[in-house]
Amino acid sequence: MEKKFDRFSFMKVLWKLMLPIVLQNLLSAVVSTADVLMLTHVSQTALSASSLAGQVTFVLTLFYFGLSTGASVLAAQYWGKGDAETISRVQGLALRYSCVISFLFFLAALLMPDRLMCLFTQDDPLIAYGAGYLRFVSVSYLMMGVSQMLLAVMKSMEQTKISAQISAACLLSNIVLNAISIYVLFPNDPYKALCGVALSTSLARIIEVKLCQIALKNGNGSKTAFRDVLHTDSQLRRDFVKCTLPVQCNYLIWGCATAAIAAILGHISTEVVAANSLASTLRNLVIVGCGGFGTAGSILIGKLLGQSDYDNAKWAGKRVFAGSLLLGAASGLILLLLYFPCRILVPLEESAFALFQGMLVINAVYCIGKSFNSSLVGGVFCAGGDTRFGLICDAVSMWFVILPLGYLSAFVWRWPPIAVYTVLCMDEFVKLPFVALRFRKYKWLRNLTGNSKGGKNNAENL
């Protein structure tokens, strides 16, 4: 007899998983927002330099996103199957790859930060400030390679509360240390204050890793022995690569395009960079609920697919579909309301603030498309291992539509900065109809654990 599915309980569990993730993402966004607001009191050069140097960290996090997504997809389905041993091996695989990548980024940021900064700007003061920031933040890359994989698997095992607590402790310590650097240690030295902010980030990430170790000793998450990191299960490695590689390429293509957008804006003016830094930070702050909703939905849908419960996984996907649009609209409205406190609290130059006002409106609309696409492509589709579609979608929309139009509008047609910014923010709406169509085909309804032969065919017949 088929087990009865309690849809009310599903929604209750979804919200229970979502709230810690949202709080974790919110704290992360609050820290970024606080950093931006504090740096506005240091100098506009420090703010712009940190924004551009942060693109290096952003590219690294794309590797983490790809690896953690692949690990989460498999861990969630094996969690539904009840196979703890395989979850440990999945986590070991993710740690193996993430530590290698982290070490390469650490060396680059430590040994050639000036060259990295030249990718984003030709302004000498911005290069000097950004290079100092990268040297001190480089240690955090080594720590993140460990903590991000451990936290991702914890979430997949429905232990979102402890992972949120660890991230909260890291982020709160980061903001306190940043405040000490800016307001206590180096109040009159913008360069040293910016380097202090970078060092604070590294110290906070060390705290995060130690807290992860304590959590694992207390039975939270999946304990991974050294043998799991070196494990040579060829079938599991193929499954991991099959899930991870498309989404990893997807994140890199999207992320490199985002970095290219930052480079386009960086070559327009310092005012545009400063205004975008504030506008995008606020957008990331208000959209955390959308990301948490998609992540929680992905965990539960993956668990259902691991149990071969395709009918209820399909129903759950429809709930995420509708909820993502509502949350995106609500996020955009909240973003617009933030204009009034920013007008009072943020000491930007008048020319930069005029740009910020227009960017805020554009980002309010952007939230709807971003919520929808991230919840489905990064949430529902990934739950069933359908990661290749996102790669194709982002590659075409960003590199064949948005970036060529952005380059032409900025440097050939010489459009006003706000018009260029509008073009660069159209990517989510270019993708939206194709994402909706993909969802309706239900090719994401797949069991990846191998516990039911013909599961894929059964899913496609729904």
N, C-alpha and C positions, 0 to 999 in steps of 0.2 A: 504493500500500500504506500502510495506517495505521501511523503510527509507534508502536512498542511503548513503553508507559509503565512505567517502573521505579518501582514503589511504594516500595521500600526507599530509593531515592535521593531520592524526594520527601520522605519523612519525615526523612531526613538533612539535606536542604536546609532543611526547615521548622525543625528545631532550630538549624541554623546561623544562620538569619535571626532566630529567636526570641531567642537568648541575648543578642546586643547590645541588642535592644529591651528585654528584661527588665532587663539591667544598667542601661540608661539610665533606665527607669522606677523601678528600685530606688534608684538614686542620687537621683532626684527625691524619692521618698518618704522616703529617709533624711535628706535636707536638711530636708524639712518636719518630720520627727520630731525632728531635732536642734534646729530652731528652737523647736518646742513645748517640748522639754525644757529648753533654755536660758532660754526666757521664763518657765518655772515658777520659775526662780531669781531672776527680776527682780521680778515681782509677779503675782498672779492677775488684776489689772486689765489689765496689759499683755498677758497671754495671751489673755484674753477679747476685748480690743479688736482684737488682731491677727487673731483668728479671725473676728470680724464684718467687719472691714475687708477681709479676704481674700476675702469674698464678692463684692466688686466685681471683683477680679482674676479670680475664678472665672467670673463672668458673661462677662467679656471672652474668657477662654480658650474659652468655648463657641462664640463666633464663630470662633475659630481652629480648633477641632475641626471645625466644619461646613465651613469653607473648605478645610482641609487634607484632610478626608475626600473632598470632591468632587474635589480635585486628585489625590489618591492613587488614587481609583477610575479616573479617566481615564488617569493616568500609568502605572499598572500594566498596563492593557490595551494602551496604545500601546507600552509597553516589550515586551510579548509580541509585538506586531506589528513592532517594530523601527523605529518612527517617532520619532527623536530630535527632529526639528524641531517636531513637534506637541507633544511633551512640554514644550519650552521655552515655547511659546505658552500651554499650560495653566498653567505656573508663573507666567507673566506676568499672566494673568487673576487668579490667586489673590493675587498681590502687590498688584495694583491695589485689590482690594476690602479686603484686610486692612489696608493702610496707611491708608485712609480711616477705617475703623472704629477703628483704634488711636488716630488723632489725636483723634477725638471723645471717647474715654474718657480720653485724656490731659488734654484741656481740662476735663472734668467733675471729675476727681480733683484737678487743680491749683487750680481756681477755686471749686469748691463742695463740698469734702469733708465739711463739717458736715451738709449736706443729705443726702448719700449715707448717712452714718452714721445719721441719724434714721430711715432706712428699716428699720433692723435693731434699734434699741434707743432707749429714752428715758432711759437712764442717762447723766447729764452727764459723769462721768469717762470712761466708755467712748467717748462721742462725741468728747471732746477728744483722747484718746489716738489713737483711730482716724483722726481728721481729720489729725493730724500724720503718721501712717503713710502715708496716701493721698497727701499732697503729695509726699513724698520717693520713693514707689514709682511715681509717675506716669510718670517718664522711661522706666521699664522697658517700659511699654506700647508706646511707639514702636519700641523695639528688637525686641520679640516679634513685632510685625506682620511684620517681615522674616524673622527667623530661623526662625519656626515653619513658614512656607511652604517655605523652602528645605530644611529638614530633612525635611519630609513627602515631598517629591518625591525626595530622596535615598533614603529608605526604599523608595519604590515602585520604584526602579531597582535594588533589592537591595543598596544600599550602606548597609546598616544599621550596619556597623562604624564607618565614619567619622562618621556622624551621632551614634552613641553616644559616640564619643570627644569630639566637640564639646560635647555636652550634659554629659558628665562633667566636662570642664574648667570649664564655666560653673557647674555645681552645686557642685563642690568649692571653687571660688573664692568662691562665695556663702557657704558654711558657714564658711570661714576668716574672711571679712570680718565675718560676723555675730558670731563669737566675739570678734573684736577689739573690736567695738562694745560688746558686753555686758560682757565681763570686763576689758578694758583701758581703753577710753576713758571709758565711763560706767557703772562698776560700782555707783554709788550714786544714779543718776538714771534711774528707770524710763522716763520720757517720752523723754529723749534717747537712751536705749538702744534703745527701740522705733523711733524715727526713724532711728537708725543701721542697724538691721536693714533698714528699707525702702530706705535709700540703698545698702546693700550689694547688695540685689537688683537695683537699677538698674545698678550698676557691673558686676555679673556678666553681665547681659544685653548690655551693650555689648561685653564680651569675647566673648560667644557670636556676635554679628554679625560681629566681626572675624575670628573663626575660620572662619565660614562663607565669608567672602570669600576667605580663604587657600585653603580646600578647593576652591572653584570654580576658582581660578587654577591649581590643581594637577590639574585634570581630573576632580574628583569631583562628581557631581551633574550638573545641567543648567544650563548658562550661559544666563542670561536678559538680553538686551539691552533697552535702554529702549524700543525699538520693539515688543518682545514685550509689555511692560506696556500699551502703547497700541494693540495690535493689534486690528483690528475684524473678525475672522473670525466672521461671524454664526452659522454653523452650530456652530462650536466653542463659542461663547459660550452658545448654546442648550443644547448638551450639558452644559456645565459647570453652568449654572443648574439644569437638570433633575436632575442628580446632587446638586448642593449644596443647593438650596433646601429640599427635604423634610428632609434630615438637619440643615441649619442650624436650621430651625424645631423639629425634634425636640430638638436640644441646648438651644435656648433655652427651650422648654416645660419640659423636664426640669430645666434649670438654674435657671430662675425658680422652679420648684416647690421645688427644693433650697434656694434662698435664702429662700423662704417658710417652709420647715421650720426654717431657722436663725432666722428672725424669731420663729416660735412658741416655739422653745426659749429665745431671747433674752429673751422677755417672761415666762418662767417664773421663772428665777433665774440669777444669775451662776455658781452651782455647777453647774447643768445645762450651761451653755455651756462651762465649763472641762472638765467630764467628757466631753462630746461631742467637744470639740476633740481631746483625747487619744485617745479611742476611735476616732474616724473617721480620725485620722492613722495609727494603728497598722493599722487595716483597709486603708487605702490602701497601706501598706507591704507587707503580706503578700500582697495580691492582684495585685501587679505581674506575676507569672508568667502569670496568666490573661489580662491585657490583652495581654502580649507574644505569647502563643499565638494569640489572635484576630487580632492585627495581622499576624503572619507568615503565618497561614493566608489572610488576605485578600489579601496581596500575591501569593502563589503561585496562589490560585484565580483572581484577576483576570488573571494572566498566562496561565493555561490558557484562560480564557474569551476573551481576546484572540486566541488561536490557534484558537478554535472547538472546543476539545477538551472537549465537554460531559460525556462519560462519566467522564473522569478528574476533572473539576471536581466532579462529583457525589460521587464516591468520596472526594475530599479533604474535601468538606464534612462527610461522615459522620465522618471522623476528628476534625475540629474539634468536632463535636457531642459525641462521647463524651469527648474529652480535656478539654473545658471543665468537665464535671461532676466528673471526677476531680481536676482542679486546684483547683476551687472547694472541694471537701471537704478537700483537703490544706491549703489556705490557712486555712480555718476552724480546723483543728486547731492549726496554728502560732500563730494569733491567741490561742487559749486559753492556750497555753504562755507567752505574753508577760506574762500577769498577774503571775507570780512576780517577774521582774526589776523590773516597774513598781512593785510593792508596796515594793520596797527603794529604788529610785532616784528615784521621782517624789514631790516634796514637796507633794502636794495636801492641802487640808484634808480631814478625815475624812469630812465629809458629801459632798463632791465625789467622794471615792474610793469611797464606797459606791455612788454612782450609776454611776461608771465600771465597777465590777465587773459590774453587771447589763448595762450597755451592751456590754461586751466579749462576753458570751455571745450577746446578740442579734445582734451583728455577725458572730460566727462562723458562725451559720446563714445570715445575709445573704450571706456570701461565695459560697455555692453558687449561689444565684439570680443574683447579680451576674455571676459568671464565665460562666454559661450564656448569659444574655441579651446581655451585652456582646460575647461571642465570636461569637454568631450574628447579632444585629441590627447591631452595629457592625463586624463582620468579614465573615462569609460573605455576608450579604444585600447589604452595600455593595459587595462585590467584583463583583457583577453589576448594580449600579445600583438594587437594590431598596431604596430609601431611604424610600419613602412609608409603608411598614408601621410602621417604628419611630416615625414622627411620630404616627400614629393611636394606636398602642399606649401610648406615654408620655402623650399628651394625656388619654386616657380614664382610665388607671390613676392618674396623679398628681392631675389636677385634678378628676376626678369621683368618685374613691374615697378616696385617701389624704389629701389636704388637707382635704376636708370632715370626714372622720372625725377627723383630727388636731386641727382647730379645735374641734370639738365635745367631744372627750375632754379637751382642755386647758382650755377657757374656759367651757364649758357644763356638762359632766358633772363637771368638776374631778377627773379621775382623778389618781392618783399619777404623778410625773414618769416613772418607768420604764415605766408602762403606756402613757403618751402616746408615749414613745419607741418602744415596740414597734409601735404603730399606724403611726407615721411610717416604719418600716423594712419594711413589708409589700409595698411596691410591686413588688419583683422577683418575688415569688411570685404576685402578681396577674397579672403578664404571662407568666410561664413557660409555662403550657399553650398559650397562643395563639401564642407564639414557636415552640414545638415543632411545632404544627400547620402553621404557615406554612412551616417548613423542609421538611416532608414533601410540600408541594405543588410544590416546586422551581421556583417562579416567579422565583427569583433567578438561574437559569442563563441569562444573556443576554450577548451580545457587543455592546459599545457603540461599537466602532471603525468599524463599517460595512464591514468587509472580507468579510462573508459574508451574502449576501441570504438571508432566510429563516432566519437563525440562531436567532431567537427561537422560531419554530415548531418547529424541530428540537429545541430544548431542552425545550419543553413536551411533546413526544411521548415523552420518556424515561420 
